[in-house]
Amino acid sequence: MEHMITADTPQQIALFRLLSLRGALKLEILGLKKRGQSVYSILKQEYGFKGSKQSVLDQLQAKIKELKSE
């Protein structure tokens, strides 16, 4: 039987979104493209991250670690 996780608090939902964005940014770094706005630009716009894609990924990792410790 498969184990399901439910994100039902605002903090859990925000963390899940950041984890999803992290996965998408890793794919962008590898060269995968998507239609519309890039995840890289979304993260820079919404969270004020600066620098290269790798730098933004590092900043995102720190943000996720911070949220997990709360």
N, CA, C and O atoms as a MOPAC input file, in Angstrom:
PM7 MOZYME 1SCF
protein

 N      0.83900 1    -1.19000 1     0.00000 1
 C      0.00000 1     0.00000 1     0.00000 1
 C      0.88000 1     1.24900 1     0.00000 1
 O      1.89500 1     1.30200 1     0.69500 1
 N      0.49300 1     2.22600 1    -0.76700 1
 C      1.25900 1     3.45100 1    -0.90300 1
 C      0.94200 1     4.41300 1     0.23600 1
 O     -0.21000 1     4.54000 1     0.65000 1
 N      1.96700 1     5.08300 1     0.73400 1
 C      1.81100 1     6.03700 1     1.82400 1
 C      1.57600 1     7.43600 1     1.24500 1
 O      2.34700 1     7.89600 1     0.40300 1
 N      0.52100 1     8.10500 1     1.69300 1
 C      0.21700 1     9.46100 1     1.22000 1
 C      0.48900 1    10.46900 1     2.33100 1
 O      0.25700 1    10.20000 1     3.51000 1
 N      0.97500 1    11.60900 1     1.93500 1
 C      1.22000 1    12.69400 1     2.86700 1
 C      0.22300 1    13.79600 1     2.56500 1
 O      0.00000 1    14.13500 1     1.40200 1
 N     -0.37900 1    14.36000 1     3.60800 1
 C     -1.33200 1    15.43700 1     3.43100 1
 C     -0.72200 1    16.73700 1     3.95600 1
 O     -0.28000 1    16.81100 1     5.10300 1
 N     -0.70500 1    17.74400 1     3.11100 1
 C     -0.25300 1    19.07500 1     3.51600 1
 C     -1.50400 1    19.90500 1     3.73900 1
 O     -2.15700 1    20.32400 1     2.78400 1
 N     -1.84000 1    20.14300 1     5.00900 1
 C     -3.10400 1    20.83400 1     5.27600 1
 C     -2.96400 1    22.11800 1     6.08700 1
 O     -3.96500 1    22.75000 1     6.42700 1
 N     -1.73900 1    22.50300 1     6.39500 1
 C     -1.55100 1    23.79000 1     7.06700 1
 C     -0.89000 1    24.74600 1     6.07500 1
 O     -0.24400 1    24.29600 1     5.12800 1
 N     -1.03900 1    26.05000 1     6.27500 1
 C     -0.38500 1    27.00300 1     5.36300 1
 C      1.12800 1    26.79800 1     5.27900 1
 O      1.71400 1    26.94800 1     4.20700 1
 N      1.76000 1    26.45600 1     6.39900 1
 C      3.21000 1    26.23000 1     6.40500 1
 C      3.57000 1    25.00400 1     5.56800 1
 O      4.53500 1    25.03900 1     4.80400 1
 N      2.80300 1    23.91800 1     5.70600 1
 C      3.07100 1    22.70100 1     4.94300 1
 C      2.85500 1    22.93100 1     3.45100 1
 O      3.60900 1    22.42300 1     2.62100 1
 N      1.83100 1    23.69400 1     3.12000 1
 C      1.54700 1    23.98900 1     1.71500 1
 C      2.66400 1    24.84100 1     1.11800 1
 O      3.09900 1    24.60000 1    -0.00900 1
 N      3.12800 1    25.83400 1     1.87100 1
 C      4.22900 1    26.68600 1     1.40200 1
 C      5.49900 1    25.86200 1     1.20400 1
 O      6.22000 1    26.05200 1     0.22400 1
 N      5.77300 1    24.94800 1     2.13400 1
 C      6.95400 1    24.09200 1     2.01900 1
 C      6.84200 1    23.18800 1     0.80000 1
 O      7.81200 1    23.02100 1     0.06100 1
 N      5.66400 1    22.60200 1     0.58300 1
 C      5.45200 1    21.74000 1    -0.58000 1
 C      5.67800 1    22.52100 1    -1.87900 1
 O      6.28500 1    22.00600 1    -2.81800 1
 N      5.19100 1    23.75500 1    -1.92800 1
 C      5.37500 1    24.58000 1    -3.12800 1
 C      6.85300 1    24.84100 1    -3.37300 1
 O      7.32300 1    24.75500 1    -4.50700 1
 N      7.59700 1    25.16600 1    -2.29600 1
 C      9.03400 1    25.41500 1    -2.44400 1
 C      9.76200 1    24.15400 1    -2.90600 1
 O     10.67100 1    24.23400 1    -3.73200 1
 N      9.37400 1    23.00100 1    -2.38600 1
 C      9.99500 1    21.74600 1    -2.80900 1
 C      9.70600 1    21.48100 1    -4.28900 1
 O     10.57500 1    20.99500 1    -5.01400 1
 N      8.49800 1    21.79900 1    -4.73400 1
 C      8.13400 1    21.63200 1    -6.14500 1
 C      8.94500 1    22.59000 1    -7.02500 1
 O      9.44200 1    22.20300 1    -8.08300 1
 N      9.07100 1    23.83000 1    -6.58000 1
 C      9.85600 1    24.81300 1    -7.33200 1
 C     11.32000 1    24.39800 1    -7.39500 1
 O     11.98300 1    24.59900 1    -8.41300 1
 N     11.82900 1    23.81200 1    -6.29600 1
 C     13.22400 1    23.35100 1    -6.28300 1
 C     13.43100 1    22.28200 1    -7.35000 1
 O     14.41100 1    22.32200 1    -8.09300 1
 N     12.50900 1    21.33100 1    -7.42500 1
 C     12.62100 1    20.28300 1    -8.43900 1
 C     12.58700 1    20.85200 1    -9.84300 1
 O     13.36000 1    20.43900 1   -10.70600 1
 N     11.69300 1    21.79800 1   -10.07100 1
 C     11.57900 1    22.42000 1   -11.40000 1
 C     12.83100 1    23.22700 1   -11.73800 1
 O     13.27800 1    23.22400 1   -12.88500 1
 N     13.40200 1    23.92200 1   -10.74400 1
 C     14.61800 1    24.70100 1   -10.99500 1
 C     15.78800 1    23.77600 1   -11.32600 1
 O     16.60600 1    24.09300 1   -12.18900 1
 N     15.86900 1    22.63000 1   -10.63900 1
 C     16.93300 1    21.67400 1   -10.95100 1
 C     16.82200 1    21.20600 1   -12.39800 1
 O     17.83300 1    21.05200 1   -13.08400 1
 N     15.59400 1    20.98000 1   -12.86300 1
 C     15.39500 1    20.58200 1   -14.26300 1
 C     15.77100 1    21.71500 1   -15.21200 1
 O     16.35100 1    21.46900 1   -16.27000 1
 N     15.44400 1    22.95900 1   -14.84300 1
 C     15.83500 1    24.11200 1   -15.67100 1
 C     17.34800 1    24.21200 1   -15.77700 1
 O     17.87900 1    24.51000 1   -16.84600 1
 N     18.04300 1    23.96600 1   -14.67400 1
 C     19.50800 1    24.02100 1   -14.67600 1
 C     20.06600 1    22.96800 1   -15.63500 1
 O     21.08400 1    23.19700 1   -16.28800 1
 N     19.39800 1    21.81600 1   -15.71600 1
 C     19.84000 1    20.74900 1   -16.62400 1
 C     19.48600 1    21.03900 1   -18.07900 1
 O     19.94000 1    20.33300 1   -18.98000 1
 N     18.67500 1    22.08000 1   -18.31800 1
 C     18.37700 1    22.48200 1   -19.68500 1
 C     16.94000 1    22.28100 1   -20.12200 1
 O     16.59000 1    22.62800 1   -21.25000 1
 N     16.09000 1    21.72400 1   -19.25300 1
 C     14.69500 1    21.53000 1   -19.61500 1
 C     13.98800 1    22.88200 1   -19.64200 1
 O     14.14800 1    23.69500 1   -18.73100 1
 N     13.22100 1    23.10800 1   -20.67600 1
 C     12.50400 1    24.37600 1   -20.80500 1
 C     11.00900 1    24.13800 1   -20.66500 1
 O     10.51400 1    23.04600 1   -20.94400 1
 N     10.29600 1    25.17100 1   -20.22900 1
 C      8.84500 1    25.08500 1   -20.13700 1
 C      8.25300 1    26.34400 1   -20.74400 1
 O      8.94600 1    27.34100 1   -20.94400 1
 N      6.98400 1    26.28200 1   -21.02700 1
 C      6.30300 1    27.45600 1   -21.56300 1
 C      6.07900 1    28.46500 1   -20.45700 1
 O      5.99600 1    28.10100 1   -19.28400 1
 N      5.98300 1    29.70800 1   -20.82000 1
 C      5.68800 1    30.74500 1   -19.83800 1
 C      6.91000 1    31.15100 1   -19.04100 1
 O      8.05200 1    30.97900 1   -19.46800 1
 N      6.63500 1    31.68900 1   -17.88500 1
 C      7.68700 1    32.24100 1   -17.03800 1
 C      8.54200 1    31.11500 1   -16.45600 1
 O      8.02200 1    30.07900 1   -16.04300 1
 N      9.85100 1    31.32800 1   -16.42900 1
 C     10.74400 1    30.31100 1   -15.87800 1
 C     10.63800 1    30.28200 1   -14.35700 1
 O     10.29100 1    31.28000 1   -13.72500 1
 N     10.93900 1    29.13100 1   -13.78900 1
 C     10.93900 1    28.98400 1   -12.33400 1
 C     11.99600 1    29.90400 1   -11.73800 1
 O     11.79300 1    30.48400 1   -10.67200 1
 N     13.11500 1    30.03300 1   -12.42500 1
 C     14.19400 1    30.92500 1   -12.00500 1
 C     13.67200 1    32.34600 1   -11.82300 1
 O     13.95300 1    32.98000 1   -10.80500 1
 N     12.91900 1    32.85300 1   -12.79100 1
 C     12.39900 1    34.22200 1   -12.67900 1
 C     11.30200 1    34.32400 1   -11.61700 1
 O     11.18100 1    35.35300 1   -10.95200 1
 N     10.50300 1    33.26600 1   -11.45200 1
 C      9.46400 1    33.26000 1   -10.41400 1
 C     10.11500 1    33.38300 1    -9.03400 1
 O      9.67800 1    34.18300 1    -8.20700 1
 N     11.15300 1    32.59400 1    -8.79200 1
 C     11.83100 1    32.62000 1    -7.49100 1
 C     12.49400 1    33.97200 1    -7.23400 1
 O     12.44000 1    34.49400 1    -6.12000 1
 N     13.11400 1    34.53200 1    -8.25800 1
 C     13.75100 1    35.84000 1    -8.08800 1
 C     12.71000 1    36.91300 1    -7.77900 1
 O     12.93500 1    37.78000 1    -6.93500 1
 N     11.57500 1    36.84900 1    -8.46700 1
 C     10.52500 1    37.84900 1    -8.29000 1
 C      9.84200 1    37.70100 1    -6.93300 1
 O      9.68000 1    38.69000 1    -6.21800 1
 N      9.43800 1    36.48700 1    -6.56500 1
 C      8.65900 1    36.27700 1    -5.34400 1
 C      9.48700 1    36.32800 1    -4.06800 1
 O      9.00500 1    36.80000 1    -3.03900 1
 N     10.72600 1    35.84800 1    -4.12100 1
 C     11.52600 1    35.74700 1    -2.90500 1
 C     12.71100 1    36.70300 1    -2.87800 1
 O     13.42100 1    36.77900 1    -1.87500 1
 N     12.93400 1    37.43400 1    -3.96700 1
 C     14.02000 1    38.40700 1    -3.99200 1
 C     15.40500 1    37.78300 1    -4.08000 1
 O     16.40300 1    38.43400 1    -3.77000 1
 N     15.47000 1    36.51200 1    -4.50600 1
 C     16.77100 1    35.86700 1    -4.65800 1
 C     17.53000 1    36.54700 1    -5.79100 1
 O     16.93000 1    37.06100 1    -6.73400 1
 N     18.84800 1    36.54300 1    -5.68800 1
 C     19.67900 1    37.18500 1    -6.69800 1
 C     20.76900 1    36.22900 1    -7.15300 1
 O     21.14700 1    35.31000 1    -6.42600 1
 N     21.27400 1    36.45200 1    -8.36900 1
 C     22.40500 1    35.68500 1    -8.86200 1
 C     22.03000 1    34.68300 1    -9.93700 1
 O     20.95600 1    34.75000 1   -10.53500 1
 N     22.95000 1    33.74900 1   -10.16800 1
 C     22.78000 1    32.73300 1   -11.20600 1
 C     21.74600 1    31.70000 1   -10.77300 1
 O     21.27900 1    31.71100 1    -9.63400 1
 N     21.39600 1    30.81200 1   -11.69400 1
 C     20.43400 1    29.76100 1   -11.36100 1
 C     20.94900 1    28.90800 1   -10.20300 1
 O     20.18600 1    28.55000 1    -9.30700 1
 N     22.23400 1    28.58500 1   -10.22200 1
 C     22.80300 1    27.77500 1    -9.14500 1
 C     22.76800 1    28.53000 1    -7.82400 1
 O     22.49500 1    27.94100 1    -6.77800 1
 N     23.03900 1    29.81100 1    -7.86500 1
 C     22.99800 1    30.63600 1    -6.65600 1
 C     21.57100 1    30.71200 1    -6.10000 1
 O     21.36600 1    30.63400 1    -4.88900 1
 N     20.60200 1    30.86200 1    -6.98400 1
 C     19.20000 1    30.89400 1    -6.56600 1
 C     18.80800 1    29.54900 1    -5.96400 1
 O     18.07900 1    29.50200 1    -4.97400 1
 N     19.29100 1    28.45100 1    -6.55800 1
 C     19.01500 1    27.12100 1    -6.00800 1
 C     19.59400 1    27.00600 1    -4.59800 1
 O     18.93600 1    26.48100 1    -3.69900 1
 N     20.80400 1    27.48800 1    -4.40100 1
 C     21.43000 1    27.44400 1    -3.07200 1
 C     20.61900 1    28.25500 1    -2.05600 1
 O     20.42000 1    27.81400 1    -0.92400 1
 N     20.15200 1    29.43600 1    -2.46400 1
 C     19.34100 1    30.27500 1    -1.57800 1
 C     18.00100 1    29.59400 1    -1.26300 1
 O     17.49900 1    29.67900 1    -0.14200 1
 N     17.43800 1    28.92100 1    -2.26200 1
 C     16.17800 1    28.20100 1    -2.08100 1
 C     16.36700 1    27.03700 1    -1.11100 1
 O     15.51300 1    26.79000 1    -0.26000 1
 N     17.48700 1    26.32100 1    -1.23900 1
 C     17.78500 1    25.21700 1    -0.32600 1
 C     17.84300 1    25.73300 1     1.11600 1
 O     17.32200 1    25.09400 1     2.03100 1
 N     18.47300 1    26.87900 1     1.30900 1
 C     18.56600 1    27.46700 1     2.65300 1
 C     17.18600 1    27.84300 1     3.18400 1
 O     16.89200 1    27.63600 1     4.36200 1
 N     16.33900 1    28.39500 1     2.31400 1
 C     14.96700 1    28.76400 1     2.70600 1
 C     14.16300 1    27.52100 1     3.10900 1
 O     13.42500 1    27.55000 1     4.09300 1
 N     14.30900 1    26.43700 1     2.35000 1
 C     13.60500 1    25.18900 1     2.66900 1
 C     14.09000 1    24.64000 1     4.00300 1
 O     13.28700 1    24.19800 1     4.82500 1
 N     15.38800 1    24.66600 1     4.21600 1
 C     15.95800 1    24.18200 1     5.48000 1
 C     15.42500 1    25.00300 1     6.65300 1
 O     15.11800 1    24.46000 1     7.71400 1
 N     15.32100 1    26.30700 1     6.45100 1
 C     14.79600 1    27.21700 1     7.47900 1
 C     13.33800 1    26.87700 1     7.80500 1
 O     12.96400 1    26.82100 1     8.97600 1
 N     12.51900 1    26.65100 1     6.78300 1
 C     11.11400 1    26.31700 1     6.99100 1
 C     10.94700 1    24.97000 1     7.68100 1
 O     10.06000 1    24.80800 1     8.51900 1
 N     11.79100 1    24.00600 1     7.33600 1
 C     11.70300 1    22.67900 1     7.94600 1
 C     12.04600 1    22.72400 1     9.44000 1
 O     11.52900 1    21.93000 1    10.22600 1
 N     12.91200 1    23.65100 1     9.81900 1
 C     13.33100 1    23.72800 1    11.22200 1
 C     12.32800 1    24.47600 1    12.11000 1
 O     12.42600 1    24.43500 1    13.33700 1
 N     11.38200 1    25.14700 1    11.49300 1
 C     10.38100 1    25.90200 1    12.27900 1
 C      9.35600 1    24.99900 1    12.90400 1
 O      8.45200 1    25.47400 1    13.59100 1

